[in-house]
Amino acid sequence: MNKINLAYLLPNFFTALSAFFGVMSIIASSQGKFEKAFIYIVLSLIADGLDGRVARLTNTTSKFGVEFDSLADLVAFGVAPAMMLFFAAGNEYGRFGALVSGLYVVFGAIRLARFNVTTGEIDPRYFIGLPIPTAAVVLSSWIMLDLKYNSDFGLIIELGALLLAFLMVSNFRYPSFKKIDLNKNVALKVLIGIILVASLIYLFPIESIAAILTAYTLYGLVRAIFNIRKAINKSNG
């Protein structure tokens, strides 16, 4: 019985760790330590990725774990990046800056709630709407780029945050990479790709993370626009 209890505790420990890092990110942002805030969000992402995998490997998935994970995600990937946005740029735009941060959190909560009620009903190869962890890292990486290069693109980032909020609650499809048929040839290409990506992240961490995840974010939008145009052309033809 003790072993079973410990097995159930393990994935929830990583979930708790993700929420903890999220709170640390919020505190760091409030102190103007945005690099630390970004690192904590990335650490939350790692912990969030581990909790689900550990639960599946140990066969300890539970309704409590699902609900706990959503609450932790809202803190780590909803509130934390929203506060980072507000303290880094949003406070310069008064009510508009506060509104953007608030909408980001609200739309993130809707994204999480919808994910919970539709799990098992959709194709596991895709996410419906931009996943909130991806949105969080994209938004925080944009902020870090703006601070690193003193680009003064605060308003553009605010508008970008609104776009991310919309994409989270959209019906656009994003690949989940959960169902990939890795034969020998594909596996070798994937391995080479991972090595190249890891090398770029090592050399240019912020730039690489921002570029890769922004491309992933725009993929769903571009794919949706292409499908709409294809449908329109088909109906006219």
C-alpha positions, -999 to +999 in steps of 0.1 A: +000+000+000+028+024+008+044+018-025+012+026-043+008+058-024+043+069-032+038+061-068+007+084-069+026+111-051+055+113-076+036+129-106+018+152-082+052+163-068+062+175-103+029+193-106+035+210-073+070+219-084+056+235-116+032+256-095+060+266-071+083+277-100+053+297-113+050+316-080+087+322-079+085+337-114+057+360-103+078+372-073+109+377-096+088+397-120+075+419-092+111+426-083+122+434-118+143+403-121+129+392-155+157+368-165+150+348-133+113+350-140+119+336-175+141+308-161+114+298-136+088+296-164+111+273-183+116+252-152+078+250-148+076+238-184+101+210-176+083+200-144+049+201-162+063+178-189+076+153-164+044+150-143+023+136-171+050+113-184+057+100-149+019+094-143+017+074-176+048+054-169+037+045-134+001+041-144-010+065-117-031+090-137-061+102-117-089+128-118-072+146-089-039+147-109-057+162-139-074+189-119-042+197-099-023+199-131-047+225-146-045+247-115-007+245-115-007+253-153-029+284-147-004+297-121+028+288-140+017+295-176-012+319-171-005+342-142+033+341-142+038+352-179+010+377-175+027+393-145+060+393-163+044+411-192+027+436-169+058+444-149+081+445-179+060+465-203+022+466-195+024+491-166+036+517-192+002+514-209-021+519-179-054+502-181-047+487-215-016+469-201-036+456-172-064+445-195-041+425-217-025+407-188-060+399-174-073+386-208-043+364-212-050+347-179-087+344-185-083+329-220-056+306-206-081+294-180-107+288-207-081+269-228-073+246-198-110+240-190-118+231-226-088+208-227-100+189-196-136+184-209-125+173-244-096+150-235-103+117-252-127+132-277-102+146-301-073+132-322-043+128-299-020+139-327-033+174-324-040+201-298-071+222-304-059+257-297-024+268-288-012+250-256-009+273-227+027+262-218+038+271-254+020+305-252+038+312-218+073+305-231+066+323-264+054+354-245+082+354-219+108+349-246+095+379-265+098+400-234+134+388-229+143+396-264+128+431-260+148+436-228+180+422-242+181+443-273+164+474-258+141+474-287+112+492-270+086+469-287+064+469-256+032+478-275+039+451-301+044+425-274+011+436-258-006+430-291+013+397-295+000+387-261-036+393-273-029+372-303-016+344-281-047+346-259-069+343-290-049+314-304-053+295-271-091+296-273-092+291-311-101+259-329-068+259-348-049+226-347-014+223-335+007+190-337+011+174-303+040+151-314+024+123-292+019+099-321+050+099-343+059+067-362+096+066-359+111+041-383+149+039-386+152+066-413+128+090-396+144+084-361+178+093-375+165+125-390+148+134-358+179+128-338+200+150-361+173+177-358+173+175-320+211+178-319+210+209-342+182+225-322+200+218-290+232+234-304+213+265-314+197+268-280+232+264-264+246+292-285+216+315-286+192+304-259+166+332-260+167+338-297+164+301-305+136+294-281+117+325-293+122+316-330+113+279-328+082+284-306+070+315-326+072+294-357+051+267-340+027+293-329+022+308-363+019+274-379-016+269-366-027+303-377-012+299-412-026+264-415-061+276-406-059+305-431-047+281-459-075+257-451-101+285-452-088+297-485-088+262-499-124+257-487-135+290-503-118+281-536-134+247-536-169+261-530-164+287-558-150+261-582 
